[in-house]
Amino acid sequence: MEAVVIVIMLLVGFSFMLKLTYMPFYSRLAVGVACAVFIVLSLGIAVNQSKTQISDWLQNPEFMLDMAVLLTVDVFMQLTFCIMAARRISVRRQSRSENLVRQALLWIPGVLIIPILLVLLVETLFCFPGVDFNTLAWLLAGVMLIIGVVLPLLLKWLIPEKDLRLELIFMINILIAVLGVVATVNGRTAVAGASEVEWKPLIGVIIMLLTG
């Protein structure tokens, strides 16, 4: 389960950085400052956590369901942005409401980055025992500020095509949604197989597949 969560965190971080490539420099700087400020302000919460408590959270079905809701909202917003941005690239004319939705979603590079930053801060505190917590928090905040400004520029240079970056964001968030289902199930699957066939839903699904 921890491996699945780590993969989700890496994908969310990569999607977050790809989303920043569509934002101007001052916007990336503002997002980087916001992440740095959050890390410093969340130090009080991070110092009260333990690896055992984090492991218990991952095994808690109610907590994982709450995180699944947050994950679903974040994925929905990112997919909606991809659709709106792709429509702008292809049609080049959008209604006022579509343009407002796209602009609003552009300023939301990712909601899941907030708990990820908290987990990253907790892991940093555990990796450097004996070092002052405030020093570690400020160092991590500075690193995140630099990464938030520099890494999108590097990704934009490596992948200059806007449509290709958009496709990557779309596919990554689809994968995040699938892995989110796996993390939510957390081994709580039914062992006994179904002994009856629900013919009406089955016929309905077949009809929808045949009709496209």
C-alpha positions in Angstrom: 0.0 0.0 0.0 2.8 2.4 0.8 4.3 1.8 -2.6 1.0 2.7 -4.3 0.8 5.9 -2.2 4.4 6.8 -3.1 3.6 6.3 -6.9 0.5 8.5 -6.5 2.6 11.2 -4.8 5.2 11.2 -7.6 2.6 11.4 -10.3 0.8 14.2 -8.6 4.1 16.1 -8.2 4.9 15.6 -11.9 1.4 16.7 -13.0 1.8 19.7 -10.7 5.0 20.7 -12.4 3.6 20.2 -15.9 0.6 22.4 -15.0 3.0 25.2 -13.9 4.5 25.2 -17.4 1.2 26.8 -18.6 1.5 29.7 -16.1 3.6 32.8 -16.5 6.7 33.4 -14.4 5.1 35.6 -11.8 2.4 32.9 -11.3 4.9 30.2 -10.9 6.8 32.4 -8.4 3.5 33.0 -6.5 2.8 29.2 -6.3 6.3 28.5 -5.2 6.1 31.1 -2.5 2.7 29.7 -1.4 4.2 26.2 -1.1 7.2 27.5 0.8 4.9 29.4 3.3 2.8 26.3 3.8 5.8 24.2 4.6 7.0 26.7 7.2 3.5 27.1 8.8 2.9 23.4 8.9 6.0 22.7 11.0 4.0 22.6 14.2 1.8 19.8 12.7 4.7 17.9 11.2 6.7 17.7 14.5 3.8 15.9 16.2 3.6 13.1 13.6 5.3 9.8 13.7 6.0 7.1 11.1 3.7 4.7 13.0 0.9 7.2 12.9 1.3 7.8 9.2 1.3 4.0 8.6 -1.9 3.8 10.7 -3.5 6.5 8.5 -2.7 4.5 5.4 -4.4 1.4 6.9 -7.4 3.4 8.1 -10.3 2.9 5.6 -12.2 6.0 6.6 -9.1 8.2 6.2 -8.4 6.6 2.8 -11.9 7.3 1.7 -11.6 10.9 2.7 -8.4 11.2 0.7 -10.1 9.5 -2.2 -12.7 12.3 -2.3 -9.9 14.9 -2.4 -8.1 12.9 -5.1 -11.3 12.7 -7.2 -11.9 16.5 -6.9 -8.3 17.2 -7.9 -8.4 14.8 -10.8 -11.7 16.2 -12.0 -10.3 19.8 -12.0 -7.2 18.8 -13.9 -9.1 16.8 -16.5 -11.5 19.7 -17.0 -8.6 22.0 -17.5 -7.1 19.7 -20.1 -10.4 19.5 -22.0 -10.9 23.3 -22.0 -7.3 23.9 -23.0 -7.5 21.3 -25.8 -10.7 23.0 -27.0 -9.0 26.3 -27.1 -6.1 24.9 -29.1 -8.3 23.2 -31.7 -11.3 25.6 -31.9 -9.5 28.8 -30.9 -12.8 30.3 -30.0 -14.4 29.7 -26.6 -17.5 31.1 -24.9 -17.0 33.5 -22.0 -17.9 30.8 -19.4 -15.5 28.3 -20.9 -12.7 30.9 -20.9 -13.5 31.8 -17.2 -13.4 28.1 -16.2 -10.1 27.5 -18.0 -8.5 30.6 -16.4 -9.8 29.6 -12.9 -8.5 26.1 -13.2 -5.2 27.4 -14.5 -4.6 29.0 -11.1 -5.2 25.6 -9.4 -2.2 23.5 -10.3 -3.2 20.8 -7.8 -4.9 20.4 -4.5 -3.2 17.1 -3.6 0.2 18.9 -3.4 -0.8 20.2 0.0 -0.8 16.8 1.9 2.2 15.8 -0.2 4.2 18.8 1.1 3.2 17.9 4.6 4.3 14.3 4.2 7.6 15.5 2.6 8.2 17.7 5.5 7.6 14.9 8.0 9.9 12.6 6.1 12.6 15.3 6.0 12.4 15.7 9.8 12.9 11.9 10.2 15.8 11.7 7.7 17.9 14.3 9.6 17.6 13.6 13.3 19.4 16.0 15.6 19.0 19.0 13.1 16.9 21.9 14.2 13.4 21.6 12.9 13.1 25.2 12.0 16.3 25.0 9.9 15.0 21.9 8.1 11.6 23.5 7.4 13.2 26.7 6.0 15.7 24.7 3.9 12.9 22.6 2.5 10.8 25.7 1.8 13.7 27.2 -0.1 14.2 24.1 -2.1 10.5 23.9 -3.0 10.6 27.5 -4.1 13.5 26.9 -6.4 12.0 23.7 -7.8 8.7 25.4 -8.4 10.3 28.1 -10.5 13.2 26.2 -12.3 11.7 22.7 -12.9 8.7 24.0 -15.0 11.2 25.9 -17.2 13.2 22.7 -17.7 10.0 20.7 -18.5 8.9 23.5 -20.9 12.3 23.3 -22.6 12.3 19.5 -22.8 8.7 19.3 -24.0 8.0 22.5 -26.0 4.8 21.3 -27.5 1.8 22.6 -25.5 -0.5 19.8 -26.8 1.9 17.1 -25.8 2.2 18.5 -22.2 -1.5 18.7 -22.1 -1.8 15.0 -23.1 0.7 14.1 -20.4 -1.3 15.9 -17.8 -4.5 14.1 -18.9 -3.0 10.6 -19.0 -1.2 11.1 -15.6 -4.4 12.2 -13.9 -6.2 9.2 -15.4 -3.5 7.0 -13.9 -3.8 8.8 -10.6 -7.5 8.1 -10.5 -7.0 4.4 -11.2 -4.3 4.1 -8.5 -6.6 6.1 -6.2 -9.2 3.3 -6.5 -6.5 0.7 -5.7 -5.4 2.7 -2.6 -9.0 3.2 -1.5 -9.8 -0.5 -1.7 -6.7 -1.3 0.4 -7.2 -5.1 0.2 -10.9 -4.9 1.2 -12.2 -6.8 -1.7 -14.9 -9.5 -1.7 -13.5 -13.1 -1.6 -16.7 -14.9 -2.6 -17.7 -14.7 -6.2 -21.1 -13.7 -7.5 -23.3 -16.7 -8.1 -26.1 -14.8 -9.9 -26.0 -12.8 -13.1 -27.8 -9.4 -13.2 -29.1 -9.7 -16.8 -30.8 -6.3 -17.0 -27.7 -4.3 -16.1 -25.6 -6.6 -18.3 -27.9 -6.0 -21.3 -27.8 -2.3 -20.6 -24.0 -2.2 -20.6 -23.9 -4.2 -23.9 -26.4 -1.9 -25.5 -24.3 1.2 -24.5 -21.1 -0.4 -25.8 -22.7 -1.3 -29.1 -24.2 2.2 -29.6 -20.9 3.9 -28.7 
